[in-house]
Amino acid sequence: MAITLTDTAAERVKAFLDNRGKGLGLRLGIKTSGCSGMAYVLEFIDEVDEGDEVFESQGVKIIVDAKSLLYIDGTELDYGKEGLNEGFQFNNPNVKGECGCGESFTV
């Protein structure tokens, strides 16, 4: 499988990278956090680490470490706006449950 971006998410990532003035792509990972156990981590990076998987979607490189890939393989990253809130949204087919606030998930 792979990690993919919607058109809207890709445009947003490209804009962030352009504003930053440099960058190879977007690192997507997970960390232990929240009441459900795991939370997503996003960061813009300048180099790939050994053991990383690199995917390309909509002209954007998405870098994922092997440990995180087990939990997020098949995820589609979107970007949306709801009322005053806007941000990246994760459509992860592996998720079995989420906490009430939506900050963490379990697989």
C-alpha positions as CSV (number, residue, x, y, z in Angstrom):
1,M,0.0,0.0,0.0
2,A,1.1,3.6,0.4
3,I,0.5,7.0,2.0
4,T,-1.4,9.4,-0.3
5,L,-2.5,13.0,-0.3
6,T,-5.6,14.6,-1.6
7,D,-5.2,17.6,-3.9
8,T,-6.1,20.0,-1.1
9,A,-3.5,18.5,1.3
10,A,-0.8,18.4,-1.4
11,E,-1.4,22.1,-2.2
12,R,-1.1,23.0,1.5
13,V,2.1,21.0,1.9
14,K,3.6,22.6,-1.2
15,A,2.7,26.1,0.2
16,F,4.3,25.2,3.6
17,L,7.5,24.0,1.9
18,D,7.6,27.1,-0.3
19,N,7.1,29.4,2.7
20,R,9.8,27.5,4.5
21,G,12.2,28.1,1.6
22,K,13.6,24.5,1.7
23,G,12.6,21.0,2.4
24,L,12.5,17.5,0.9
25,G,9.0,16.7,2.0
26,L,6.6,15.8,4.8
27,R,7.4,13.3,7.5
28,L,4.3,11.4,8.8
29,G,4.7,9.3,11.9
30,I,3.1,8.3,15.1
31,K,3.9,8.7,18.8
32,T,2.5,7.2,22.0
33,S,0.1,9.8,23.3
34,G,-3.4,10.6,24.3
35,C,-6.1,8.6,25.9
36,S,-6.4,6.1,23.0
37,G,-2.7,5.4,22.7
38,M,-1.3,6.9,19.5
39,A,-1.2,10.3,17.9
40,Y,0.0,11.5,14.5
41,V,3.1,13.5,14.0
42,L,3.8,15.8,11.0
43,E,7.0,17.7,10.3
44,F,8.7,19.1,7.3
45,I,12.2,17.6,6.7
46,D,15.3,18.2,4.7
47,E,16.7,14.6,4.6
48,V,15.6,11.0,4.7
49,D,16.9,8.8,7.5
50,E,18.1,5.2,7.0
51,G,15.2,2.8,7.0
52,D,12.6,5.4,6.0
53,E,10.0,4.6,3.3
54,V,9.5,7.4,0.8
55,F,6.2,7.7,-1.0
56,E,5.2,10.3,-3.6
57,S,1.7,11.6,-4.0
58,Q,0.5,14.7,-6.0
59,G,4.2,15.7,-6.5
60,V,4.9,15.7,-2.7
61,K,7.4,13.3,-1.0
62,I,5.9,11.7,2.2
63,I,8.5,10.1,4.4
64,V,7.5,7.4,7.0
65,D,9.7,5.4,9.4
66,A,9.2,1.6,9.4
67,K,7.6,1.5,12.9
68,S,5.0,4.1,12.1
69,L,4.2,2.5,8.7
70,L,2.8,-0.6,10.5
71,Y,0.0,1.6,11.9
72,I,-0.6,4.1,9.1
73,D,-0.1,2.1,5.9
74,G,-3.0,3.0,3.5
75,T,-3.6,6.4,5.1
76,E,-4.9,9.3,3.0
77,L,-4.0,12.7,4.3
78,D,-6.5,15.5,3.6
79,Y,-6.7,19.1,4.6
80,G,-9.9,20.7,5.6
81,K,-11.6,23.6,7.3
82,E,-14.6,23.3,9.7
83,G,-15.8,26.6,11.1
84,L,-12.8,28.3,12.7
85,N,-10.8,25.1,12.8
86,E,-8.5,24.0,9.9
87,G,-5.9,21.4,9.6
88,F,-4.8,18.0,8.3
89,Q,-7.2,15.1,8.6
90,F,-6.1,11.5,8.5
91,N,-8.2,8.9,6.8
92,N,-6.5,5.8,8.2
93,P,-8.1,2.4,7.4
94,N,-6.3,0.8,10.3
95,V,-8.0,2.8,13.0
96,K,-10.3,0.8,15.3
97,G,-11.2,3.6,17.7
98,E,-10.5,7.3,18.6
99,C,-10.7,9.3,21.8
100,G,-13.6,11.7,22.2
101,C,-11.5,14.8,21.4
102,G,-10.1,13.2,18.2
103,E,-6.4,13.7,19.2
104,S,-5.4,10.1,19.5
105,F,-6.4,6.7,18.0
106,T,-6.0,3.0,18.5
107,V,-5.5,0.2,15.9
